Amino acid sequence: MPVRSKAHAREHQQDALAAAQSLWRHLDFNKLWLGQGISSIGSQVTLLALPLTAVLYLHASTGQVGLLSAAGLIAYSGPSLLFGVLADRVRRRPLMIAADMGRMAVIGLIPVLAWTHSLTMAVMYAVALIQGCLTVVFDVAYRSYLPGLIGKDALLAGNSKLQGTASVAQVAGPGVAGALMDLLGAPFALLVDAGSFVASWGSLLWIRTPEPAPERKPTSQQRGVRTVISEVREGLSFIYRSPVLRAVAGSGGIFNFFSQLQITLFLVYAPRVKDISAGGIGLIFVCLGLGGVAASFVVTRHITRFGYGPMLLTGYALGAAMVLCIGLVPGSGTAATAIFTVVYFICGYGLVIATTAMTTLRQLVTPESLQGRVNASFRFAVMAPMPFSALLAGLLGEQFGLRPALFICSAGMPLSVIWICLSPTRKVHAAEEIAPPDPEPEPAGEPELA
């Protein structure tokens, strides 16, 4: 892998910063950015209001709330791969618009049924499942659409702005959700998320940059089940055949698996062992978002100066180190809350750096015709274990106790850093240094149709 000269590094940094400045004048990107900012806040409201509707309005049990959460995440455990095929077969902007309209309808159904006293847990499960699937469809299409909208030179800056906006939503969302639930009640707070999808939908309709038609398969190829499986395999294979992308996906999957374990355990550990109030827990997670906001202001400069690999390694190392500290925090109540806010701020800082580097690197090295499937394959690798991780957290907590279980999940976090350290990824400064994967061998024994 070539080593960049200082002159080349400076030139690369200047190009990246110039691209970042140009985005402020890119009207269509700013429309997308505005719509996604509003939608992100609405989604944070649903993240809190949906389970609390089950708990406070329908008096759901712990098991029912767990099943509700799993229903919302299950799309990452397989269906996301099929959504990637869809995102490469059709234009992505209409697909995103359709997903927004669907999410608006299913989320808006809950307050309507609550108003008529017809809401049941069966409806809640169905809404969580459909909303989760449509969210994955939108996210896969959205990440695949961005390179064509702003160009690959501006991707790092674009992802930095979008990731920073998501962090701002993470800061504002819980407070907005709490106020709305106090004012309107949990089911009716969901009207805000339904409205946020209208804003996202409108911003997408407002975009004027034409989207080229997707590359078509030769008409001789059939579009049956075998073809869909073959297209799914192309996305997975593209990642597997690249040592760099394989390491990025693997380390991200490990990090998210143990991170989900930690979050699930912490939400029980903080009030029961550390005597932290609900408001204190909210403040801790606000600081997680603030760390991400702080990182979004500097991540473009850091990555262009030090490179993708070193900053990916730094981001995961910061996150893993902070998770290792959680079980070691002394005291309880206000004192513990103060320490946890610092720990989670640093963790959020590292996560946004790692996520921005990972997303941009993946988009830069993926051909346009594969963007949907490769994005979906990454989401599958990184997100698929999370529903099972949440279930495992409950088992570990019951079997070993909350604090020992936190140390168990903390011990797994450094594996994500070790994988990056042992792979070529740590040396990657610019995307052009990554050699394209070797061509996938054609399957034998299937003659071409005339």
N, C-alpha and C positions, 0 to 999 in steps of 0.2 A: 504494500500500500504506500503510495507516494507521500513524502513529507513536504508540506507547503513551505515555501520561502516566506520571509517576513513581508516582502513586497507583495506577494500574491495574497497573503492573509489580509494585509491592509486594503488591497483592492477589493477583495471579497467583502470585507466589512463595510467599505464605502458603498458598494453596490447594494448591500442589504439595507443599510440605513437610508439610501436614496429611495429604495422600494418602499420602505416604511413611510417615508414622507409622502410618497405618491398616493398611498392609500387614503390619506385625508382628503384627496381631491377625486377619489374614485366614488362617484355618486351611487352606483349600484352596490358596491360593497357596503357603503354606509347605510343603505336601505336594509340590506341583509343584517347588518350588525345591529341596527335599531330594533328590527323585528325580533331577532334572537335575544336581545337584552330583555325586552318585555316578556317574551315567552319564558325565559329562564327564571324570572321572578315568579311567574305564575306556576311553573313546575315546582318551585320550592314550596309554594303554598300547598300544592297537592301532596307533596312528600310528607307533610305533617298532617294535613286535614283529612286525607283519605283513611289512614289507620285510626285517627282519632274519631272519625265518623263511626267506624266500626265499634270502637271502645265505648264512646260516650252516648251515641245515638242508638246503636243496636246491641250494646252490652256484650260484645264479643269476648270470648275466652282468649287466653294467651295462645292456645293452639290455633284458633281461628285467625288471629292477627298474623301469626307466622305463616299460615297458608295463604293469606292475602298478600303478604310480601313476596312469597315464592311465586305466586301467580303473576305478579308484575315483573319478575326477573326471568321467568322461564324462557322467554323468547331468545335470550342470549345463549341458551343451551342447545342450539341446533337450528331453529327457524331462521336465525340471523343469517346463516349461510345461504338459504334460499332467497332472502331479501337482497343479498349481494348480487345474485344472478339477475334479479329483477332490475336492480339499479344500473346494471350494465346493458340491459336490453332496451330500456326506454329512456326518454329524456328525464333528467333528474328533477328539474324544477317543478313540472306538473306532478311528479310523484310526491314531492315535499308538500305541495299545496293540498293534494288529496289526503295525505297523512294528517295535516293540520285540521282539515275539515272533519275527518273521522274522530280525531281526539277531542275537538270541540263538542261534537255530538255525544260521545260516550261519557265524557266528564260532566256535561250539562244535564245528562239524564239523572244523576244522583240527586241534585237539589229538587228537580221536578218530582221524582218519586218520593223524596222525603216530605215535600209539601203535601202530597196526596196520601201520605202514610202508607205507601206501597213498597218502601225500600226493604230489601232482605239481604242477608249475607250471600245468597246465591247470586243476586244481581251484583253485589260488590266484587265477588270473585270474577265474574264475567267482565265487569268494567276494568278491573286491574289487569286481566289477561289481554283484553283487546287494546287497552291504552298502552300496555307494555310493548305489544307487538308493533303498534303504529309508531311508537317512539323509536324503536330500533329501525324501522323502515325509514323514518325521517333522518335519523342520525347517520345511517349508512349513505343515504342519498346526499345529505348535506356535506359530509366530509369529502365525498366524491365530486360534488359540484364545484366546490371552492377553487380547486386548481384551474379549472377552465374559466372561471369568472374573473380571477385576478392575475393569473399567470404564476408560474412556479417561482419567479424571482421574488414575488411579494408574499409567498406562502408563510414564511417564518413570521413576518410582521402581522399578517392576517390572523394566523393561529394565536399569536400572542395577545392580540386585541380581543379575540373571541373568548380565549381562556380567561383573560382578566375580567371580562364581563360576566362570565359564569361565576367567578369568585365573588364579584360584587353582589350578584344575585344570592349567593350563599350567605353573604353577610346580611342583606336586607330581607331576604325571603322569610326566615323564621320569625322575625319581628312583625312583618306584615301579616303572616299567617296567624300568629297569636292574637293580634289586634282584631283581625277579621272574625276569628272564631269567637272571641269574646263579644263582638258586636252583633254578628249574624247567626252564630252557631256553626259547628263544624261542617255540616252538609252544604250550607249556603255559601260558605267561604270558597267552595270549589267553583262558584260562578266566576270568580276572578281569573282562575286558570282557563276556564272556557273562553273568557274574553281575551286573554293573552294569546290564544291560538288564532283568534280573529286578527289581532295585530300582526302576528307572524305571517298569516295567510295574505293579508293586505300588502305587507312589505315585499313578499315574493311576487305578487301580481304587478307591483310597481316597478320591478326590475326591467330594464329595457335591453340589456345585452343579450343578443340571440344565443341560444344554446344549440350547438351542432347536433345533428342526429347521431345516435350511437352507431358504431360499426356493426354492419349486418353480417351474420354468418352466411356462407354460401347456401343457396337455396336447395342444394342437393342434400344437405344435412337435415335430418329429422329433428323436430323439437319435442321429443317425447321425454319420458322419465330418464332414459339413459343419457340424453343430451344434457339435461339439467344436472345430473350427477357428475358428468364430465366437466361442466362449467364450474361447479362447486369445487371440484378437485383442482382445477386450474388455479383458483385463488389460493387454496391451501398449499398447493405445490410451489407456487411462486415464493411464498414465505419460507417454506421448508428448504428449498434449494439455495437460499441465500443465507450464508452463515451470520451475516449482520442482522438481517430481519428476523431470522429464527431466534437469535439471542434476545432481541428487543421484545418479541412476542412472549418468549418464555419467561423472561425476567418480569415483564409486566403482569403476566398471569400469576406468578408466584407472589409478587408484591400485593396484588389485589386480593388473593385468597387469604393471606395472613392479615391484611388490613381489614377485611370484612370480619374476620374472627375477632380482631381487637375492638372494632367499633361495637359489635354486638355485645361483647363482654363488658365494655366500658359503660354502656348505657345502664347496665345493672350494677356494676362495680362502684360507679361514682356516687349514686345516692345511698346504696346499702352499706358500703364499706367506708367510703370517704365522707359521708354525710353532706354531700353537695346538693343544693337545692336545684329544682328544675330551671330556675333562672340562671343559676351558676353554670349548669350544663349548656344552656343556650349560649351564654357568654363564651364558653370554651369553644363551641363550634363556630361562633362568629369570628373568633381569633384565627381559626383554621382558614376561613375565607379571607380574612385580612392578610394573612401570610401569602395567599395566592394573588391577591391584588398587588401587594408589594412586589412580588416576583414578576408580574406581568409588565411592570415598568422597566425592568432591566434585562429580561430574558433574551430579547433580540440582541442586545449588545454583548451579553455573556456568550451566547452561542456563536455569534459571528467572530468573536475574539478567540475563544478557547476551543470551539468545535462542538459538534453534536455529541460524539462519544464521551468526551470528558464531562460535559454538562449533564448528560443522561446519567452517568455514573455518580456525579455529585448530587443530583436531585434524589436519586434512590437512596444514596448513602445518608443524606440528611433525614429523609423520611424514616428509614430503618432505625437510625440512631435514636430518633425521638420516640418511636414505638417501644424500643428497648427500655427507655427511661420511665414509661408509664407506671409499671409495677414498682418502681423504686421511689416514686414521689412520696415524701414523708407528710405527716400531719393529716388533718382533715378540715372540712368546712372551708372557711375563707382562705386560709393559708394554702391548702391543697389546690383550691380553685385558681389562685394567683399563679402557682407554678405550672398548672396544666395549661393555662392560657399561653404561656411562653412556649411550652412544649409543642402545643398544637399550631401556634403561629409559625414556628420554624418548620414543622411538618408540612403545613400548607405551602410554604415558600418552596420547599424542595419538590413537592408533588407537581406544582405548576411548571417548574423548570423541566422536570422529567417528562411530563405529559406533552408539553409544547415541543420539546426535542423529538420525542417518539413520533408524534403525529406528523410533524413537518417532514422528518426524514422518510417516513413511510410514503407520504404523498409524492415527494420529490422523485423517488426511485421507481415508482409504480407507473407503468404505461397507462394512458388514458382509458384504453379499452378494458383494463383490469381494475380500475379504481374501486368500483362497487364491490367486487368479489374480494379484493385484498383487504379493503376496509372491514367488510363483514367477517373475514377470516381472522383479522386481528381482534375484533370485538368478541368473536367466539373464543379465541385463545385467552383473552384477558378477562372476560366477564363470565364465561360459562360456569366456572367453579363457584361463583359467589352465592347462589342459593344454597348449595350444599355446605359452603363454609359457614353460613348463618346457622344451619341446623347443627353442624359439628360444634359450634361455639356453645350452644345450649347443653350438649352432651358433656363437653369438657368441663363446663362450669359446674354441672351437677355432680360429676364424677370426682373431680379434684379440688373444687372450690374456685372462687373467682380469681383470687390473686395468683395461685399456681397456674391456672389456665392462661392468664395473661402472660406469664413468663414462658409458657409453652409456645404460644403464638408468636411472642417476641423472638424466640430462638429461631423461628423459621424465616423471619424477615431478612436477615443478611444473605440468604440464599439468592435473592434477586440481585444483590450487588455482586456476589461471587460469580454468578453466571455472566454478567457484563465484563467483569475483570478477566475471565478466562476466554473471552471471545474476541474476534477482531474489532468488535464495535467500539471498544475503549479508545482505539486509535483513529477513529473516523472524525475528521475535521469538517469536511464538506461532502455533500451528497455525490458529487462526481467522482469521488474516490472509491465508491462502491461498484465493484464489477457486477454487471447484470447476471442473474442466475443462468446456469447452463440450460440450454433448451430441453424441455421435457420430451423424452422419447415418445414417438408415436406408438400407440397400442398395436401389437401385431395381430394378424389374422382377421382384420376387418377391411375388406377391399372397398375402395372408393366407389361410390355410385356414379354411373355414367350420366 
